[in-house]
Amino acid sequence: MAQVKSSTKSDPNYKVIAENRRARFDYAIEEDVECGIVLEGSEVKSLREGGANIAESYAAVEDGELWLVNSYIAPYKQAKTFTHEERRRRKLLVSRKQLSDMWNATQRKGMTLVPLVMYFNHRGMAKIKIGIAKGKKAHDKREATAKRDWSRQKQRLLKDHG
């Protein structure tokens, strides 16, 4: 799984817009895919200002196309007459092979498509990383939390006594 790196001086256009941090807690991510997004002009302007939320959204394969459902992009204040609908379904752009793999994965028991992060790449194009994931059970979440808490406690002990 590739993590999205933070902005560097060599990539002035690179910028994370929205991140779904809860996704890695609630789901076991098996694979992630970078997708393009079909956006309107006022949506791009709003994203440049950082007005987006993908925490409650999901992706779905319908009629041979990939869609981002229930994502929020804030209205752009300067676009008075040509504004966009805030929670509309947005088409995602992937290759036919990737689309086929995603459709096959969602047909298996418990697999879903979860948006992980929305960002502008080094060329300034809006992209979204979709994870092919399986939902975690409650005991898996408790185990992950205990492991994280133990590593934090261990780091504190080493800092205090090291």
DSSP file with accessible surface (Angstrom, degrees, kcal/mol):
  #  RESIDUE AA STRUCTURE BP1 BP2  ACC     N-H-->O    O-->H-N    N-H-->O    O-->H-N    TCO  KAPPA ALPHA  PHI   PSI    X-CA   Y-CA   Z-CA
    1    1 A M              0   0  136      0, 0.0     2,-0.4     0, 0.0    30,-0.0   0.000 360.0 360.0 360.0 123.5    0.0    0.0    0.0
    2    2 A A        -     0   0   57     30,-0.1     2,-0.3     3,-0.0    29,-0.0  -0.703 360.0-143.3 -87.3 130.7    1.5    3.3   -1.0
    3    3 A Q        -     0   0  116     -2,-0.4     2,-0.5     1,-0.0    -1,-0.0  -0.694  23.4-111.0 -88.6 147.0    1.1    6.2    1.4
    4    4 A V        -     0   0   38     -2,-0.3     2,-0.1     1,-0.0    12,-0.0  -0.668  36.8-136.6 -78.7 124.5    0.5    9.7    0.0
    5    5 A K        -     0   0  171     -2,-0.5     3,-0.1     1,-0.1    -1,-0.0  -0.472  17.6-106.5 -83.7 157.2    3.6   11.7    0.7
    6    6 A S        -     0   0   95      1,-0.2    -1,-0.1    -2,-0.1     9,-0.1  -0.280  50.5 -73.0 -77.8 168.4    3.5   15.3    2.0
    7    7 A S        -     0   0   70      7,-0.1     2,-0.3     5,-0.1    -1,-0.2  -0.252  50.9-167.9 -63.6 140.6    4.3   18.3   -0.2
    8    8 A T    >   -     0   0   63      3,-0.5     3,-0.8    -3,-0.1     6,-0.2  -0.834  36.5-107.6-123.5 169.3    7.9   18.9   -1.1
    9    9 A K  T 3  S+     0   0  212     -2,-0.3    -1,-0.1     1,-0.2    -2,-0.0   0.811 119.5  56.7 -67.6 -27.2    9.8   21.8   -2.6
   10   10 A S  T 3  S+     0   0   95      1,-0.2    -1,-0.2     2,-0.1     3,-0.1   0.726 108.7  48.7 -76.1 -20.2   10.1   19.9   -5.9
   11   11 A D    X   +     0   0   58     -3,-0.8     3,-0.8     1,-0.1    -3,-0.5  -0.702  61.8 164.6-118.2  79.1    6.3   19.4   -6.1
   12   12 A P  T 3  S+     0   0  103      0, 0.0    -1,-0.1     0, 0.0    -2,-0.1   0.778  77.5  52.9 -68.1 -23.0    4.8   22.9   -5.5
   13   13 A N  T 3  S+     0   0   78    109,-0.4     2,-0.2    -3,-0.1   107,-0.1   0.672  82.2 107.3 -83.2 -18.6    1.4   21.7   -6.9
   14   14 A Y    <   +     0   0   28     -3,-0.8     2,-0.3    -6,-0.2   107,-0.2  -0.452  42.0 155.6 -68.2 127.1    1.1   18.7   -4.6
   15   15 A K  E     -A  120   0A  82    105,-1.7   105,-2.7    -2,-0.2     2,-0.5  -0.933  40.8-132.1-155.8 127.0   -1.5   19.3   -1.9
   16   16 A V  E     -A  119   0A  57     -2,-0.3   103,-0.3   103,-0.2     3,-0.1  -0.699  24.0-179.6 -78.0 127.5   -3.7   16.9    0.2
   17   17 A I  E     -     0   0A  19    101,-2.6     2,-0.3    -2,-0.5    35,-0.3   0.890  63.3  -3.8 -93.4 -52.8   -7.3   18.2    0.1
   18   18 A A  E     -A  118   0A  10    100,-1.8   100,-3.3    33,-0.1     2,-0.4  -0.997  59.9-161.8-146.6 145.2   -9.1   15.7    2.3
   19   19 A E  E     -A  117   0A  99     -2,-0.3     2,-0.9    98,-0.2    98,-0.2  -0.984  15.7-145.6-131.9 140.4   -8.2   12.5    4.1
   20   20 A N    >>  +     0   0   13     96,-3.2     3,-0.8    -2,-0.4     4,-0.5  -0.764  27.1 167.8-103.7  84.2  -10.4    9.7    5.5
   21   21 A R  H >> S+     0   0  196     -2,-0.9     3,-0.6     1,-0.2     4,-0.5   0.817  71.7  62.4 -68.3 -30.7   -8.4    8.7    8.6
   22   22 A R  H >> S+     0   0  145      1,-0.2     4,-2.5     2,-0.2     3,-0.7   0.772  87.7  74.2 -67.1 -23.5  -11.2    6.6   10.0
   23   23 A A  H <> S+     0   0    1     -3,-0.8     4,-2.2     1,-0.3    -1,-0.2   0.894  93.3  50.5 -60.8 -41.0  -11.0    4.3    6.9
   24   24 A R  H << S+     0   0   77     -3,-0.6    -1,-0.3    -4,-0.5    -2,-0.2   0.740 113.4  47.2 -71.8 -21.3   -7.8    2.6    8.1
   25   25 A F  H << S+     0   0   44     -3,-0.7    -2,-0.2    -4,-0.5    -1,-0.2   0.877 119.2  37.5 -81.6 -42.3   -9.3    1.9   11.5
   26   26 A D  H  < S+     0   0   34     -4,-2.5   110,-2.5   109,-0.1     2,-0.3   0.699 120.6  41.6 -83.9 -21.9  -12.6    0.6   10.3
   27   27 A Y  E  < S-B  135   0A  75     -4,-2.2     2,-0.8    -5,-0.3   108,-0.2  -0.948  70.3-130.2-130.3 149.7  -11.3   -1.4    7.3
   28   28 A A  E     -B  134   0A  47    106,-3.1   106,-1.9    -2,-0.3     2,-0.6  -0.879  34.0-142.9 -93.1 109.6   -8.4   -3.7    6.4
   29   29 A I  E     +B  133   0A  19     -2,-0.8   104,-0.2   104,-0.2     3,-0.1  -0.653  25.0 176.2 -80.6 119.5   -7.1   -2.1    3.1
   30   30 A E  E     -     0   0A 109    102,-2.7     2,-0.3    -2,-0.6    -1,-0.2   0.822  66.9  -5.2 -90.4 -37.0   -6.0   -4.8    0.7
   31   31 A E  E     -B  132   0A  97    101,-1.2   101,-3.3   -30,-0.0     2,-0.4  -0.989  61.0-147.3-155.1 150.2   -5.1   -2.6   -2.3
   32   32 A D  E     -B  131   0A  28     -2,-0.3     2,-0.4    99,-0.3    99,-0.2  -0.969   8.8-163.6-128.3 149.4   -5.4    1.0   -3.3
   33   33 A V  E     -B  130   0A   9     97,-2.9    97,-3.0    -2,-0.4     2,-0.4  -0.992  17.9-131.6-131.5 134.4   -5.9    2.6   -6.7
   34   34 A E  E     -B  129   0A  87     -2,-0.4     2,-0.3    95,-0.2    95,-0.2  -0.736  31.8-174.9 -86.7 130.3   -5.4    6.1   -7.9
   35   35 A C  E     -B  128   0A   1     93,-3.0    93,-2.5    -2,-0.4    59,-0.2  -0.942  22.0-129.5-125.8 148.8   -8.4    7.5   -9.8
   36   36 A G  E     -BC 127  93A   9     57,-2.0    57,-2.5    -2,-0.3     2,-0.4  -0.514  25.0-137.9 -84.7 162.1   -9.1   10.8  -11.6
   37   37 A I  E     - C   0  92A  18     89,-0.9     2,-0.7    55,-0.2    55,-0.2  -0.982   7.0-133.1-126.4 136.8  -12.3   12.7  -10.8
   38   38 A V        +     0   0   64     53,-2.5     2,-0.3    -2,-0.4    53,-0.3  -0.800  42.3 171.7 -86.7 114.1  -14.7   14.4  -13.2
   39   39 A L        -     0   0   37     -2,-0.7     2,-0.2    51,-0.1    51,-0.0  -0.870  32.0-124.1-124.8 157.4  -15.2   17.9  -11.7
   40   40 A E     >  -     0   0   87     -2,-0.3     4,-1.8     1,-0.1     3,-0.4  -0.550  38.1-103.6 -89.8 165.5  -16.9   21.2  -12.6
   41   41 A G  H  > S+     0   0   57      1,-0.2     4,-2.0     2,-0.2     5,-0.2   0.891 120.1  50.2 -59.7 -43.7  -14.9   24.4  -12.6
   42   42 A S  H  > S+     0   0   12     40,-0.2     4,-2.0     1,-0.2    -1,-0.2   0.829 107.4  56.4 -68.7 -26.4  -16.4   25.8   -9.3
   43   43 A E  H  > S+     0   0    0     -3,-0.4     4,-2.5     2,-0.2    -1,-0.2   0.916 106.3  49.3 -69.0 -40.9  -15.6   22.4   -7.6
   44   44 A V  H  X S+     0   0   49     -4,-1.8     4,-2.2     2,-0.2    -2,-0.2   0.937 110.9  50.0 -63.6 -43.8  -11.9   22.7   -8.6
   45   45 A K  H  X S+     0   0  115     -4,-2.0     4,-1.1     1,-0.2    -1,-0.2   0.915 111.7  48.6 -61.4 -42.7  -11.8   26.3   -7.2
   46   46 A S  H  <>S+     0   0    1     -4,-2.0     5,-2.0     1,-0.2     4,-0.4   0.898 109.4  52.4 -65.2 -39.8  -13.4   25.1   -4.0
   47   47 A L  H ><5S+     0   0    0     -4,-2.5     3,-1.2     1,-0.2    -1,-0.2   0.868 102.8  58.4 -64.5 -36.5  -10.9   22.2   -3.6
   48   48 A R  H 3<5S+     0   0  114     -4,-2.2    -1,-0.2     1,-0.3    -2,-0.2   0.836 105.6  50.5 -61.6 -30.5   -8.0   24.6   -4.1
   49   49 A E  T 3<5S-     0   0  120     -4,-1.1    -1,-0.3    -3,-0.4    -2,-0.2   0.532 121.8-112.5 -82.0  -9.0   -9.3   26.4   -1.0
   50   50 A G  T < 5 +     0   0   35     -3,-1.2     2,-1.3    -4,-0.4    -3,-0.2   0.695  65.7 146.3  89.9  21.7   -9.5   23.1    0.8
   51   51 A G      < +     0   0   21     -5,-2.0    23,-2.2    23,-0.1     2,-0.3  -0.610  31.9 108.0 -95.9  78.8  -13.3   22.7    1.2
   52   52 A A  E     -H   73   0B  21     -2,-1.3     2,-0.3   -35,-0.3    21,-0.2  -0.992  40.9-167.8-149.3 156.2  -13.9   19.0    0.9
   53   53 A N  E     +H   72   0B  64     19,-2.4    19,-2.6    -2,-0.3   -33,-0.1  -0.952  14.2 166.0-146.4 124.8  -14.9   16.0    3.1
   54   54 A I    >   +     0   0    1     -2,-0.3     3,-1.1    17,-0.2   -34,-0.1   0.236  51.2 105.0-118.4  10.8  -14.7   12.3    2.1
   55   55 A A  T 3  S+     0   0   50      1,-0.3    -1,-0.1   -36,-0.1    16,-0.1   0.841  88.7  35.8 -64.0 -34.2  -15.2   10.8    5.5
   56   56 A E  T 3  S+     0   0  121     14,-0.2    -1,-0.3    -3,-0.1     2,-0.1   0.303 102.2  99.3-102.4   9.1  -18.8    9.7    4.9
   57   57 A S    <   -     0   0    9     -3,-1.1     2,-0.3    58,-0.1    13,-0.2  -0.455  45.6-174.1 -97.7 168.4  -18.4    8.8    1.2
   58   58 A Y  E     -D   69   0A 112     11,-1.8    11,-3.2    56,-0.1     2,-0.3  -0.955  21.7-119.6-150.1 165.6  -17.9    5.5   -0.6
   59   59 A A  E     -DE  68 113A   5     54,-2.1    54,-0.6    -2,-0.3     2,-0.3  -0.860  26.8-173.3-111.2 148.7  -17.3    4.4   -4.2
   60   60 A A  E     -D   67   0A  18      7,-2.3     7,-2.8    -2,-0.3     2,-0.6  -0.999  23.8-133.5-143.2 142.1  -19.5    2.1   -6.2
   61   61 A V  E     +D   66   0A  27     -2,-0.3     2,-0.4     5,-0.2     5,-0.2  -0.879  36.7 167.3 -94.8 117.2  -19.4    0.4   -9.6
   62   62 A E  E >   -D   65   0A  65      3,-2.8     3,-1.4    -2,-0.6    -2,-0.1  -0.994  61.9 -11.9-136.0 128.7  -22.6    1.0  -11.5
   63   63 A D  T 3  S-     0   0  164     -2,-0.4    -1,-0.1     1,-0.3     3,-0.1   0.859 128.1 -52.4  53.5  40.4  -23.4    0.3  -15.1
   64   64 A G  T 3  S+     0   0   54      1,-0.2     2,-0.3    35,-0.1    -1,-0.3   0.685 120.3  99.9  74.1  16.8  -19.7   -0.3  -16.0
   65   65 A E  E <   -D   62   0A  69     -3,-1.4    -3,-2.8    34,-0.1     2,-0.5  -0.957  69.2-125.7-132.3 154.7  -18.6    3.1  -14.4
   66   66 A L  E     -DF  61  92A   2     26,-0.6    26,-3.0    -2,-0.3     2,-0.4  -0.861  29.7-171.0-102.8 129.8  -17.0    4.0  -11.1
   67   67 A W  E     -DF  60  91A  47     -7,-2.8    -7,-2.3    -2,-0.5     2,-0.6  -0.949  22.5-141.0-124.7 142.3  -18.8    6.6   -9.0
   68   68 A L  E     -DF  59  90A   0     22,-3.3    22,-2.3    -2,-0.4     2,-0.4  -0.909  30.2-161.4 -98.0 119.4  -17.9    8.5   -5.8
   69   69 A V  E     +D   58   0A  18    -11,-3.2   -11,-1.8    -2,-0.6    20,-0.1  -0.855  58.3   2.8-111.8 137.5  -21.1    8.8   -3.7
   70   70 A N  S    S+     0   0   61     17,-0.4     2,-0.3    -2,-0.4   -14,-0.2   0.707  79.8 148.4  67.3  26.5  -21.8   11.2   -0.9
   71   71 A S        -     0   0    1     17,-0.4     2,-0.5    -3,-0.3    -1,-0.2  -0.666  39.9-135.1 -86.4 150.4  -18.6   13.2   -1.0
   72   72 A Y  E     +H   53   0B  66    -19,-2.6   -19,-2.4    -2,-0.3     2,-0.5  -0.917  23.6 177.2-112.9 127.0  -18.9   16.9    0.0
   73   73 A I  E     -H   52   0B   0     13,-1.5   -21,-0.2    -2,-0.5    15,-0.1  -0.991  33.9-122.7-124.3 119.6  -17.3   19.8   -1.8
   74   74 A A        -     0   0   21    -23,-2.2   -23,-0.1    -2,-0.5   -28,-0.1  -0.198  32.9 -97.3 -60.0 149.4  -18.1   23.2   -0.4
   75   75 A P        -     0   0   51      0, 0.0     2,-0.6     0, 0.0    -1,-0.1  -0.391  34.0-120.5 -67.4 146.0  -19.8   25.8   -2.6
   76   76 A Y    >   -     0   0   43      1,-0.1     3,-1.0     3,-0.1   -30,-0.1  -0.811  17.5-150.1 -90.7 118.6  -17.4   28.3   -4.2
   77   77 A K  T 3  S+     0   0  170     -2,-0.6    -1,-0.1     1,-0.3     6,-0.0   0.826  91.4  54.4 -62.7 -34.9  -18.5   31.8   -3.0
   78   78 A Q  T 3  S+     0   0  122      1,-0.1     2,-1.4   -36,-0.1    -1,-0.3   0.700  89.2  82.4 -76.0 -17.6  -17.4   33.7   -6.1
   79   79 A A    <   +     0   0   21     -3,-1.0    -1,-0.1     1,-0.2    -3,-0.1  -0.682  56.1 164.8 -86.7  90.5  -19.4   31.4   -8.5
   80   80 A K  S    S+     0   0  173     -2,-1.4     3,-0.3     1,-0.1    -1,-0.2   0.957  72.7  16.6 -77.5 -50.4  -22.7   33.1   -8.1
   81   81 A T  S    S+     0   0  118      1,-0.2     2,-0.7     2,-0.0    -1,-0.1   0.799 125.0  52.6 -96.1 -30.0  -24.7   31.7  -11.0
   82   82 A F  S    S+     0   0  174      2,-0.0   -40,-0.2   -40,-0.0    -1,-0.2  -0.489  76.6 146.3-106.5  63.4  -22.7   28.6  -12.1
   83   83 A T        -     0   0   74     -2,-0.7     2,-0.3    -3,-0.3    -3,-0.1  -0.436  40.4-123.3 -93.0 172.4  -22.4   26.8   -8.8
   84   84 A H        -     0   0    8     -2,-0.1     2,-0.4    -5,-0.1    -8,-0.1  -0.747  24.9-100.2-113.6 161.2  -22.2   23.1   -8.2
   85   85 A E    >   -     0   0  135     -2,-0.3     3,-1.0     1,-0.1   -12,-0.1  -0.684  32.5-141.1 -78.7 130.3  -24.3   20.7   -6.2
   86   86 A E  T 3  S+     0   0   82     -2,-0.4   -13,-1.5     1,-0.2    -1,-0.1   0.861  92.2  29.4 -67.7 -39.4  -22.4   20.0   -3.0
   87   87 A R  T 3  S+     0   0   97    -15,-0.2   -17,-0.4   -17,-0.1    -1,-0.2  -0.066  85.4 140.7-114.4  35.3  -23.1   16.2   -2.5
   88   88 A R    <   -     0   0   49     -3,-1.0   -17,-0.4   -15,-0.1     2,-0.3  -0.322  61.3 -97.0 -74.6 160.2  -23.6   15.1   -6.1
   89   89 A R        -     0   0   98    -20,-0.1     2,-0.4   -19,-0.1   -20,-0.2  -0.618  41.4-154.2 -74.7 133.9  -22.3   11.8   -7.4
   90   90 A R  E     - F   0  68A   0    -22,-2.3   -22,-3.3    -2,-0.3     2,-0.2  -0.936  12.2-124.4-116.6 133.5  -18.9   12.3   -9.1
   91   91 A K  E     - F   0  67A  70     -2,-0.4   -53,-2.5   -53,-0.3     2,-0.4  -0.528  22.2-148.5 -75.9 136.8  -17.6   10.0  -11.8
   92   92 A L  E     -CF  37  66A   4    -26,-3.0   -26,-0.6    -2,-0.2     2,-0.6  -0.862   8.9-135.3-106.9 143.3  -14.2    8.5  -11.2
   93   93 A L  E     +C   36   0A  89    -57,-2.5   -57,-2.0    -2,-0.4     2,-0.3  -0.874  38.5 144.6-106.4 117.6  -11.7    7.7  -14.0
   94   94 A V        -     0   0   39     -2,-0.6   -28,-0.1   -59,-0.2   -59,-0.1  -0.925  50.3 -90.6-139.5 166.4   -9.9    4.3  -14.0
   95   95 A S     >  -     0   0   61     -2,-0.3     4,-2.5     1,-0.1     5,-0.2  -0.319  39.0-110.7 -74.3 163.2   -8.7    1.9  -16.7
   96   96 A R  H  > S+     0   0  229      1,-0.2     4,-2.5     2,-0.2     5,-0.2   0.876 118.9  53.4 -62.7 -37.2  -11.0   -1.0  -17.7
   97   97 A K  H  > S+     0   0  142      2,-0.2     4,-2.4     1,-0.2    -1,-0.2   0.933 110.5  45.8 -64.1 -46.3   -8.7   -3.5  -16.1
   98   98 A Q  H  > S+     0   0   67      2,-0.2     4,-2.5     1,-0.2    -2,-0.2   0.908 112.6  51.4 -63.3 -41.0   -8.8   -1.6  -12.7
   99   99 A L  H  X S+     0   0   29     -4,-2.5     4,-2.6     2,-0.2    -2,-0.2   0.926 110.1  49.1 -62.1 -42.4  -12.6   -1.3  -13.0
  100  100 A S  H  X S+     0   0   59     -4,-2.5     4,-2.5     1,-0.2    -2,-0.2   0.916 111.0  50.0 -63.3 -43.1  -13.0   -5.0  -13.6
  101  101 A D  H  X S+     0   0   55     -4,-2.4     4,-2.2     1,-0.2    -1,-0.2   0.909 112.1  48.1 -62.4 -41.3  -10.8   -5.8  -10.6
  102  102 A M  H  X S+     0   0    1     -4,-2.5     4,-2.2     2,-0.2    -2,-0.2   0.913 111.1  49.7 -65.9 -42.7  -12.8   -3.5   -8.4
  103  103 A W  H  X S+     0   0  119     -4,-2.6     4,-1.2     1,-0.2    -2,-0.2   0.929 112.0  48.3 -63.3 -43.2  -16.1   -4.9   -9.6
  104  104 A N  H  X S+     0   0   82     -4,-2.5     4,-0.8     1,-0.2     3,-0.3   0.895 111.3  51.2 -63.2 -39.2  -14.8   -8.5   -8.9
  105  105 A A  H >< S+     0   0    4     -4,-2.2     3,-0.7     1,-0.2     6,-0.3   0.893 107.6  51.6 -66.8 -38.6  -13.6   -7.5   -5.5
  106  106 A T  H 3< S+     0   0   41     -4,-2.2    -1,-0.2     1,-0.2    -2,-0.2   0.743 102.4  60.9 -72.7 -20.4  -16.9   -5.9   -4.4
  107  107 A Q  H 3< S+     0   0  121     -4,-1.2    -1,-0.2    -3,-0.3    -2,-0.2   0.732  89.2  87.4 -76.5 -21.8  -18.7   -9.1   -5.4
  108  108 A R  S X< S-     0   0  135     -4,-0.8     3,-1.3    -3,-0.7     2,-0.2  -0.389 100.7 -80.9 -72.9 157.9  -16.8  -11.1   -2.9
  109  109 A K  T 3  S-     0   0  189      1,-0.2    -1,-0.1    -2,-0.1    -2,-0.1  -0.376 107.7  -1.1 -66.2 126.2  -18.2  -11.2    0.7
  110  110 A G  T 3  S+     0   0   49      1,-0.2    25,-1.2    -2,-0.2     2,-0.3   0.460  92.6 132.7  81.5   2.6  -17.4   -8.1    2.8
  111  111 A M  E <   + G   0 134A  17     -3,-1.3     2,-0.3    -6,-0.3    -1,-0.2  -0.670  26.1 168.1 -91.2 143.6  -15.4   -6.2    0.3
  112  112 A T  E     - G   0 133A  43     21,-2.6    21,-2.9    -2,-0.3     2,-0.6  -0.945  36.8-113.4-146.6 165.3  -16.1   -2.5   -0.3
  113  113 A L  E     -EG  59 132A   1    -54,-0.6   -54,-2.1    -2,-0.3    19,-0.2  -0.921  35.7-175.7-107.1 116.2  -14.5    0.5   -2.1
  114  114 A V  E     - G   0 131A   7     17,-2.7    17,-3.6    -2,-0.6     2,-0.3  -0.941  25.2-127.8-117.9 126.5  -13.4    3.2    0.4
  115  115 A P  E     + G   0 130A   0      0, 0.0    15,-0.2     0, 0.0   -92,-0.1  -0.569  27.8 178.3 -70.0 131.5  -12.0    6.6   -0.5
  116  116 A L  E     -     0   0A   6     13,-3.4   -96,-3.2     1,-0.4     2,-0.3   0.848  58.6  -5.4-101.5 -48.3   -8.7    7.1    1.4
  117  117 A V  E     -AG  19 129A   7     12,-1.0    12,-2.9   -98,-0.2     2,-0.4  -0.995  50.1-151.9-153.3 142.8   -7.4   10.5    0.4
  118  118 A M  E     +AG  18 128A   1   -100,-3.3  -101,-2.6    -2,-0.3  -100,-1.8  -0.972  35.5 149.5-114.0 134.0   -8.2   13.3   -2.1
  119  119 A Y  E     -AG  16 127A   8      8,-2.6     8,-3.4    -2,-0.4     2,-0.5  -0.962  49.1-108.0-155.6 165.9   -5.3   15.4   -3.4
  120  120 A F  E     -AG  15 126A   1   -105,-2.7  -105,-1.7    -2,-0.3     6,-0.2  -0.924  41.6-139.7 -98.2 127.3   -3.8   17.4   -6.2
  121  121 A N    >   -     0   0   14      4,-2.5     3,-2.2    -2,-0.5    -1,-0.0  -0.085  36.6 -81.5 -78.3-175.1   -0.9   15.5   -7.8
  122  122 A H  T 3  S+     0   0  105      1,-0.3  -109,-0.4     2,-0.1  -108,-0.1   0.733 132.0  53.3 -63.2 -20.1    2.4   17.1   -8.9
  123  123 A R  T 3  S-     0   0  170      2,-0.1    -1,-0.3  -110,-0.1     3,-0.1   0.421 119.9-108.5 -91.6  -0.7    0.8   18.2  -12.2
  124  124 A G  S <  S+     0   0   11     -3,-2.2     2,-0.4     1,-0.3    -2,-0.1   0.635  72.5 141.0  85.0  13.4   -2.0   20.0  -10.3
  125  125 A M        -     0   0   91      1,-0.0    -4,-2.5   -89,-0.0     2,-0.3  -0.739  56.6-116.0 -90.9 138.0   -4.7   17.4  -11.3
  126  126 A A  E     + G   0 120A  17     -2,-0.4   -89,-0.9    -6,-0.2     2,-0.3  -0.563  43.8 172.5 -73.9 128.2   -7.3   16.4   -8.7
  127  127 A K  E     -BG  36 119A  47     -8,-3.4    -8,-2.6    -2,-0.3     2,-0.4  -0.907  20.8-154.2-132.6 160.4   -7.0   12.7   -7.8
  128  128 A I  E     -BG  35 118A   0    -93,-2.5   -93,-3.0    -2,-0.3     2,-0.6  -0.998  12.8-139.5-137.4 138.7   -8.5   10.3   -5.2
  129  129 A K  E     -BG  34 117A  26    -12,-2.9   -13,-3.4    -2,-0.4   -12,-1.0  -0.901  20.1-162.5 -99.6 119.6   -7.0    7.2   -3.8
  130  130 A I  E     -BG  33 115A   0    -97,-3.0   -97,-2.9    -2,-0.6     2,-0.4  -0.895   5.2-149.1-105.2 130.8   -9.6    4.4   -3.5
  131  131 A G  E     -BG  32 114A   0    -17,-3.6   -17,-2.7    -2,-0.5     2,-0.8  -0.839  10.2-140.8-101.6 134.6   -8.9    1.4   -1.2
  132  132 A I  E     +BG  31 113A   5   -101,-3.3  -102,-2.7    -2,-0.4  -101,-1.2  -0.866  46.0 173.1 -88.7 112.7  -10.3   -2.1   -1.9
  133  133 A A  E     -BG  29 112A   0    -21,-2.9   -21,-2.6    -2,-0.8     2,-0.4  -0.843  38.2-143.6-131.5 159.3  -11.1   -3.0    1.7
  134  134 A K  E     -BG  28 111A  98   -106,-1.9  -106,-3.1    -2,-0.3   -23,-0.2  -0.978  38.1-108.7-120.9 133.8  -12.7   -5.5    4.0
  135  135 A G  E     -B   27   0A  36    -25,-1.2  -108,-0.2    -2,-0.4     2,-0.2  -0.345  31.5-128.7 -63.2 137.7  -14.6   -4.4    7.1
  136  136 A K        -     0   0   56   -110,-2.5     2,-0.1     1,-0.1    -1,-0.1  -0.605  17.0-124.9 -84.3 149.5  -12.9   -5.1   10.4
  137  137 A K     >  -     0   0  135     -2,-0.2     4,-1.7     1,-0.1     3,-0.3  -0.423  31.8-101.5 -83.1 166.6  -14.7   -6.9   13.3
  138  138 A A  H  > S+     0   0   60      1,-0.2     4,-2.3     2,-0.2     5,-0.2   0.892 122.1  52.9 -60.0 -40.2  -14.9   -5.3   16.7
  139  139 A H  H  > S+     0   0  101      1,-0.2     4,-2.1     2,-0.2    -1,-0.2   0.857 106.1  53.9 -68.9 -30.1  -12.1   -7.5   18.1
  140  140 A D  H  > S+     0   0   59     -3,-0.3     4,-2.2     2,-0.2    -1,-0.2   0.898 109.0  48.8 -66.6 -39.6   -9.8   -6.5   15.3
  141  141 A K  H  X S+     0   0   56     -4,-1.7     4,-2.4     2,-0.2    -2,-0.2   0.911 110.8  49.9 -66.5 -41.6  -10.3   -2.9   16.1
  142  142 A R  H  X S+     0   0  163     -4,-2.3     4,-2.6     1,-0.2    -2,-0.2   0.909 110.4  50.8 -62.7 -40.5   -9.6   -3.5   19.8
  143  143 A E  H  X S+     0   0  122     -4,-2.1     4,-2.4     2,-0.2    -2,-0.2   0.919 110.6  48.2 -63.5 -43.5   -6.5   -5.3   18.9
  144  144 A A  H  X S+     0   0   31     -4,-2.2     4,-2.3     2,-0.2    -1,-0.2   0.906 112.6  49.1 -64.5 -41.1   -5.2   -2.5   16.7
  145  145 A T  H  X S+     0   0   38     -4,-2.4     4,-2.8     2,-0.2    -2,-0.2   0.922 111.4  49.1 -65.0 -42.7   -6.0    0.1   19.4
  146  146 A A  H  X S+     0   0   58     -4,-2.6     4,-2.5     1,-0.2    -2,-0.2   0.915 111.6  49.2 -63.8 -41.4   -4.2   -2.0   22.1
  147  147 A K  H  X S+     0   0  144     -4,-2.4     4,-2.2     2,-0.2    -1,-0.2   0.916 112.8  47.3 -64.5 -42.6   -1.2   -2.3   19.8
  148  148 A R  H  X S+     0   0   99     -4,-2.3     4,-2.0     1,-0.2    -2,-0.2   0.932 113.0  48.4 -64.9 -44.2   -1.1    1.4   19.1
  149  149 A D  H  X S+     0   0   78     -4,-2.8     4,-2.3     1,-0.2    -2,-0.2   0.897 110.7  51.7 -63.5 -39.9   -1.5    2.3   22.8
  150  150 A W  H  X S+     0   0  145     -4,-2.5     4,-2.5    -5,-0.2    -1,-0.2   0.923 109.0  49.7 -64.8 -41.0    1.3   -0.1   23.7
  151  151 A S  H  X S+     0   0   51     -4,-2.2     4,-2.2     1,-0.2    -1,-0.2   0.895 111.2  49.6 -67.2 -35.5    3.7    1.4   21.2
  152  152 A R  H  X S+     0   0  119     -4,-2.0     4,-2.1     2,-0.2    -1,-0.2   0.923 111.9  48.1 -65.9 -42.7    2.9    4.9   22.5
  153  153 A Q  H  X S+     0   0   97     -4,-2.3     4,-2.3     1,-0.2    -2,-0.2   0.913 111.0  51.1 -64.6 -40.5    3.5    3.8   26.1
  154  154 A K  H  X S+     0   0  114     -4,-2.5     4,-2.4     1,-0.2    -1,-0.2   0.910 108.7  51.2 -63.3 -41.9    6.8    2.1   25.1
  155  155 A Q  H  X S+     0   0  132     -4,-2.2     4,-2.2     1,-0.2    -1,-0.2   0.907 109.8  50.2 -63.2 -40.9    8.0    5.3   23.3
  156  156 A R  H  X S+     0   0  144     -4,-2.1     4,-2.5     2,-0.2    -2,-0.2   0.918 110.6  49.3 -63.1 -43.2    7.2    7.3   26.4
  157  157 A L  H  X S+     0   0   80     -4,-2.3     4,-2.4     1,-0.2     5,-0.2   0.905 111.8  48.4 -63.2 -43.3    9.2    4.9   28.7
  158  158 A L  H  X S+     0   0  112     -4,-2.4     4,-1.7     2,-0.2    -1,-0.2   0.882 112.6  48.6 -64.7 -38.5   12.2    5.0   26.3
  159  159 A K  H  < S+     0   0  171     -4,-2.2    -2,-0.2    -5,-0.2    -1,-0.2   0.908 114.7  45.2 -68.0 -40.0   12.1    8.8   26.2
  160  160 A D  H  < S+     0   0  116     -4,-2.5    -2,-0.2     1,-0.2    -1,-0.2   0.881 128.9  24.5 -71.2 -38.7   11.9    9.1   30.0
  161  161 A H  H  <        0   0  160     -4,-2.4    -2,-0.2    -5,-0.2    -1,-0.2   0.462 360.0 360.0-107.1  -3.1   14.6    6.5   30.8
  162  162 A G     <        0   0   97     -4,-1.7    -3,-0.2    -5,-0.2    -4,-0.1   0.635 360.0 360.0-102.9 360.0   16.7    6.5   27.6
